[in-house]
């Protein structure tokens, strides 16, 4: 398996995977808009970085992250927005390899920490994160506004 940063040539497969993620969370498995992906990842001001896990020519997983500032003092942190492994590749080390690559990206960028959220009704993800030695951070409440 190989982990590499997505390029503009990966927009179509990222679109399909984003549709799979929507379906995983109960939505419709509709591929995401390629132009939105292109603008978000490869535009003048990229909003995120995507790492893809490949087994041969097949993309089997994806991690999406952004850098945040400030973290502690003037440090920065890496925020893992999405970690997804396609169904046929689950429990084969893909998620662990993606997390290792995310941690490596954080270290190379001089981040003091990696942060993420997980749905409380996703026991597989919670078990995976616990197995990594990650502990839930109980000091914050997650907020969201919509319709901006």
QUINOR-V115695 format. One record per backbone hydrogen bond with DSSP energy under -0.5 kcal/mol. CO is the residue of the C=O (numbers start at 1). NH is the residue of the N-H. If there is no record, write none. Layout:
co->CO nh->NH
co->CO nh->NH
This chain:
co->2 nh->54
co->4 nh->52
co->7 nh->10
co->8 nh->11
co->10 nh->14
co->11 nh->15
co->12 nh->16
co->13 nh->17
co->14 nh->18
co->15 nh->19
co->15 nh->32
co->16 nh->20
co->17 nh->21
co->18 nh->22
co->19 nh->23
co->20 nh->24
co->21 nh->25
co->22 nh->27
co->23 nh->26
co->28 nh->30
co->29 nh->31
co->33 nh->37
co->34 nh->38
co->35 nh->39
co->36 nh->40
co->37 nh->41
co->38 nh->42
co->39 nh->43
co->40 nh->47
co->40 nh->48
co->43 nh->46
co->49 nh->65
co->50 nh->6
co->51 nh->63
co->52 nh->4
co->52 nh->54
co->53 nh->60
co->53 nh->61
co->54 nh->2
co->54 nh->56
co->55 nh->58
co->58 nh->55
co->58 nh->60
co->60 nh->86
co->61 nh->53
co->62 nh->84
co->63 nh->51
co->64 nh->81
co->64 nh->82
co->65 nh->49
co->66 nh->79
co->68 nh->77
co->71 nh->73
co->72 nh->75
co->75 nh->70
co->75 nh->71
co->76 nh->112
co->76 nh->113
co->77 nh->68
co->77 nh->79
co->78 nh->80
co->78 nh->115
co->79 nh->66
co->79 nh->81
co->80 nh->117
co->82 nh->64
co->84 nh->62
co->86 nh->89
co->87 nh->90
co->89 nh->92
co->89 nh->94
co->93 nh->97
co->94 nh->98
co->95 nh->99
co->96 nh->100
co->97 nh->101
co->98 nh->102
co->99 nh->103
co->100 nh->104
co->101 nh->105
co->102 nh->106
co->103 nh->107
co->104 nh->108
co->105 nh->109
co->106 nh->111
co->107 nh->110
co->113 nh->78
co->115 nh->80
co->119 nh->122
co->122 nh->126
co->123 nh->127
co->124 nh->128
co->125 nh->129
co->126 nh->130
co->127 nh->131
co->128 nh->132
co->129 nh->134
co->130 nh->133
co->136 nh->138
co->137 nh->140
